[in-house]
Amino acid sequence: MIDMLLAALWGLFRENQFMGKVVDEWIADSQEFVHKLPHLAGIAIIALVLNKLLRMGTRRMVRIAEHHGAGPGRMAEVRTLASVIRATGLAVIGTIVALQFLATVGMNLAPLLASAGIAGVAIGLAAQTIVKDVFNGILILVEGQFNVGNTVTLAGLSGTVESMSLRKTTVRGGDGTLYFIPNSQITTVANLSVDFSVATVNVSVDFSANPDEVTQLLKKIAMDLRTSEAFKDVFVSDPQVLGVDSVKGSQLIFPVVFKTLPTQQYGVIREFQRRVRLALEEHHLLPGDPLRVYGSAASPVQAHDEAPTTAPDPTTLKPQETNPFSGE
């Protein structure tokens, strides 16, 4: 029985039989693949080497900029450019390696490339937004409108730029939300991290205070803050106390202007307001209060001494000239 089964299987796998031909073709394809395997391994090694060189080159760009003492703005530009070069280079290397693998295994690339060209035209017409994203991303990088690490407002969203590519920009909001903004949507850029920041603090003091004394007090507080160890390296120029800017009811408004390094004004504002609070208490000055009303009515004694007013005689009143209901 076993001999008959073996004979039947041998008959199926004979040279001129169907299964025999399948086995022969499989063996031939395996031999051809093994023959091409060193070429495929060489392509993979070259791709890894190019990837390594690309990463080393972008890292060296950043290290050179740091070694030459580039400022924060220049460092942000270098990091942004390095990240875009790395992402674009990896995409190009991956595409070339994929085409080389397909050509090595025997696939005819001519129809594939022709189809890709036609598909590229169709996709380009259908995906015009992506094309706009890429072109706008290139212009943003060339013009240096903002960089990674800058605090910006893009498309109505504010936060810190975490990454950039030719298609999109990611911004981390103050509450931790990560926004993905297509570059084509970026029409107006508000960059808060360029050159310097200006902050104005409006100090409200009670109307009874001497304006000259308050001005001198605020100048002293601002200059003490300017020369303090914690904030002396933050200021770009001396603070300015502009005097009385406006009078609102019982309030005197004194604007104080601070010019600091980009996005470094918030700590200065908080410390200045703390010192103003303590100084007002020390000098017995009242803060401005929009609900405080100046001017007093007659005292009860004066009101008692005054001659009482008599009620008017209703018979001597003139008739009403207007209708109290219609106003006519």
KETI-123860 format. One line per field, with one value per residue (C-alpha): x negated, z negated, y negated; residue number from 1; residue in three letters. Coordinates in steps of 0.5 Angstrom, whole numbers, plus 500, padded with zeros to 3 digits. Each point is the difference from the previous one (the first is absolute). Layout:
N
xx: (X  ...)
zz: (Z  ...)
yy: (Y  ...)
i: (NUM  ...)
aa: (ALA  ...)
// end
This chain:
328
xx: (500  494  497  506  501  492  501  506  496  494  504  503  494  496  497  505  506  503  498  493  500  502  494  495  503  500  493  497  504  496  494  501  502  494  495  503  500  493  503  506  496  495  506  502  493  500  506  498  494  503  505  494  497  506  501  493  500  506  497  494  503  503  494  496  505  500  492  500  505  506  505  507  503  495  500  507  499  495  504  506  496  496  507  503  493  501  507  499  494  503  506  495  496  506  503  493  499  507  499  493  503  506  495  496  505  502  506  500  500  502  508  499  497  505  505  497  500  507  502  495  504  507  498  497  506  504  496  498  500  495  496  501  498  493  499  502  496  494  501  501  493  497  502  499  507  500  496  500  501  503  506  505  507  502  507  503  496  495  494  493  498  497  499  500  501  501  507  502  498  502  501  501  505  499  505  496  504  496  503  498  501  499  495  505  504  495  501  498  495  499  493  499  493  497  495  504  506  504  505  504  502  506  499  506  500  505  502  497  493  495  498  493  499  503  496  493  502  502  493  497  503  499  493  499  503  495  494  502  496  506  502  494  498  508  501  498  500  502  508  504  505  504  504  507  503  508  505  505  505  496  494  494  497  492  497  494  496  495  496  497  497  505  506  496  505  504  496  498  508  501  494  502  507  498  495  505  505  495  498  507  501  494  501  507  503  507  500  505  508  505  505  498  504  497  504  505  507  502  499  506  499  499  507  503  498  502  507  505  503  507  504  503  507  503  505  494  497  500  504  495  498  498  504  496  502  499  494  504)
zz: (500  498  506  505  496  501  507  501  497  504  506  498  499  506  505  505  495  498  493  502  504  494  496  505  501  493  499  506  497  493  503  504  493  497  505  500  492  500  504  496  493  504  501  493  497  505  497  493  501  504  494  495  504  500  493  498  505  497  493  502  503  493  496  505  498  493  500  504  494  504  497  498  507  504  496  501  508  500  496  505  506  498  498  507  504  496  501  507  501  497  505  506  497  499  507  504  495  502  507  500  497  505  505  497  499  508  500  506  497  507  499  493  501  506  495  495  505  502  492  498  505  497  493  501  503  495  494  501  493  499  505  497  493  503  504  494  495  505  499  493  499  505  497  493  498  494  497  495  493  502  497  505  502  507  503  493  496  495  497  501  507  498  507  508  506  507  499  493  494  493  494  493  496  493  498  503  506  506  507  507  504  508  503  505  494  497  504  494  495  493  497  493  500  504  497  494  497  497  494  497  493  498  492  497  494  496  503  493  501  502  508  499  494  503  507  496  496  506  503  494  500  508  499  494  504  506  496  496  501  502  506  502  506  502  502  506  498  494  498  501  496  504  494  500  506  498  495  499  494  494  504  502  505  501  506  499  506  500  506  499  504  504  496  493  498  496  494  500  500  494  496  501  498  494  498  502  495  494  502  500  493  497  502  498  507  502  507  505  499  506  494  496  500  498  497  494  499  494  493  496  496  506  503  493  499  507  501  502  507  501  504  506  501  505  502  502  505  507  504  503  507  502  500  495  503  507  499  505)
yy: (500  495  502  498  494  498  502  495  494  502  500  493  497  503  495  499  500  494  500  502  493  496  503  499  492  500  502  496  494  501  501  493  497  503  497  493  500  497  494  499  500  495  496  500  499  494  497  501  496  495  499  500  495  495  501  498  494  497  501  497  494  499  501  495  495  501  500  493  497  499  497  503  497  503  507  500  499  505  506  498  501  506  504  498  502  507  501  499  504  506  499  500  506  504  499  501  507  502  499  504  506  500  500  505  505  500  495  496  493  496  501  499  493  498  502  496  494  500  501  494  496  502  500  493  497  504  498  493  498  505  496  494  502  502  494  496  504  498  493  500  503  496  493  503  498  504  506  506  498  493  497  499  499  503  501  497  505  498  505  502  503  507  503  497  504  498  502  498  496  503  495  502  495  498  505  506  500  502  497  502  494  501  495  498  497  496  493  495  502  497  502  498  502  495  495  498  499  494  501  494  500  495  499  497  495  496  493  498  502  494  502  498  504  506  499  500  506  504  498  502  507  501  498  505  505  499  500  506  507  504  495  496  504  500  493  497  493  496  500  494  497  495  496  499  503  499  499  505  498  500  504  497  505  500  504  503  503  506  502  507  506  504  503  498  495  504  501  493  498  504  498  493  500  504  494  495  503  500  493  497  503  498  493  500  499  502  504  498  502  499  500  495  494  493  494  500  498  496  502  502  494  495  503  499  493  498  497  506  500  499  504  497  498  504  495  495  506  499  505  506  498  507  506  505  506  498  495  495)
i: (1  2  3  4  5  6  7  8  9  10  11  12  13  14  15  16  17  18  19  20  21  22  23  24  25  26  27  28  29  30  31  32  33  34  35  36  37  38  39  40  41  42  43  44  45  46  47  48  49  50  51  52  53  54  55  56  57  58  59  60  61  62  63  64  65  66  67  68  69  70  71  72  73  74  75  76  77  78  79  80  81  82  83  84  85  86  87  88  89  90  91  92  93  94  95  96  97  98  99  100  101  102  103  104  105  106  107  108  109  110  111  112  113  114  115  116  117  118  119  120  121  122  123  124  125  126  127  128  129  130  131  132  133  134  135  136  137  138  139  140  141  142  143  144  145  146  147  148  149  150  151  152  153  154  155  156  157  158  159  160  161  162  163  164  165  166  167  168  169  170  171  172  173  174  175  176  177  178  179  180  181  182  183  184  185  186  187  188  189  190  191  192  193  194  195  196  197  198  199  200  201  202  203  204  205  206  207  208  209  210  211  212  213  214  215  216  217  218  219  220  221  222  223  224  225  226  227  228  229  230  231  232  233  234  235  236  237  238  239  240  241  242  243  244  245  246  247  248  249  250  251  252  253  254  255  256  257  258  259  260  261  262  263  264  265  266  267  268  269  270  271  272  273  274  275  276  277  278  279  280  281  282  283  284  285  286  287  288  289  290  291  292  293  294  295  296  297  298  299  300  301  302  303  304  305  306  307  308  309  310  311  312  313  314  315  316  317  318  319  320  321  322  323  324  325  326  327  328)
aa: (MET  ILE  ASP  MET  LEU  LEU  ALA  ALA  LEU  TRP  GLY  LEU  PHE  ARG  GLU  ASN  GLN  PHE  MET  GLY  LYS  VAL  VAL  ASP  GLU  TRP  ILE  ALA  ASP  SER  GLN  GLU  PHE  VAL  HIS  LYS  LEU  PRO  HIS  LEU  ALA  GLY  ILE  ALA  ILE  ILE  ALA  LEU  VAL  LEU  ASN  LYS  LEU  LEU  ARG  MET  GLY  THR  ARG  ARG  MET  VAL  ARG  ILE  ALA  GLU  HIS  HIS  GLY  ALA  GLY  PRO  GLY  ARG  MET  ALA  GLU  VAL  ARG  THR  LEU  ALA  SER  VAL  ILE  ARG  ALA  THR  GLY  LEU  ALA  VAL  ILE  GLY  THR  ILE  VAL  ALA  LEU  GLN  PHE  LEU  ALA  THR  VAL  GLY  MET  ASN  LEU  ALA  PRO  LEU  LEU  ALA  SER  ALA  GLY  ILE  ALA  GLY  VAL  ALA  ILE  GLY  LEU  ALA  ALA  GLN  THR  ILE  VAL  LYS  ASP  VAL  PHE  ASN  GLY  ILE  LEU  ILE  LEU  VAL  GLU  GLY  GLN  PHE  ASN  VAL  GLY  ASN  THR  VAL  THR  LEU  ALA  GLY  LEU  SER  GLY  THR  VAL  GLU  SER  MET  SER  LEU  ARG  LYS  THR  THR  VAL  ARG  GLY  GLY  ASP  GLY  THR  LEU  TYR  PHE  ILE  PRO  ASN  SER  GLN  ILE  THR  THR  VAL  ALA  ASN  LEU  SER  VAL  ASP  PHE  SER  VAL  ALA  THR  VAL  ASN  VAL  SER  VAL  ASP  PHE  SER  ALA  ASN  PRO  ASP  GLU  VAL  THR  GLN  LEU  LEU  LYS  LYS  ILE  ALA  MET  ASP  LEU  ARG  THR  SER  GLU  ALA  PHE  LYS  ASP  VAL  PHE  VAL  SER  ASP  PRO  GLN  VAL  LEU  GLY  VAL  ASP  SER  VAL  LYS  GLY  SER  GLN  LEU  ILE  PHE  PRO  VAL  VAL  PHE  LYS  THR  LEU  PRO  THR  GLN  GLN  TYR  GLY  VAL  ILE  ARG  GLU  PHE  GLN  ARG  ARG  VAL  ARG  LEU  ALA  LEU  GLU  GLU  HIS  HIS  LEU  LEU  PRO  GLY  ASP  PRO  LEU  ARG  VAL  TYR  GLY  SER  ALA  ALA  SER  PRO  VAL  GLN  ALA  HIS  ASP  GLU  ALA  PRO  THR  THR  ALA  PRO  ASP  PRO  THR  THR  LEU  LYS  PRO  GLN  GLU  THR  ASN  PRO  PHE  SER  GLY  GLU)
// end
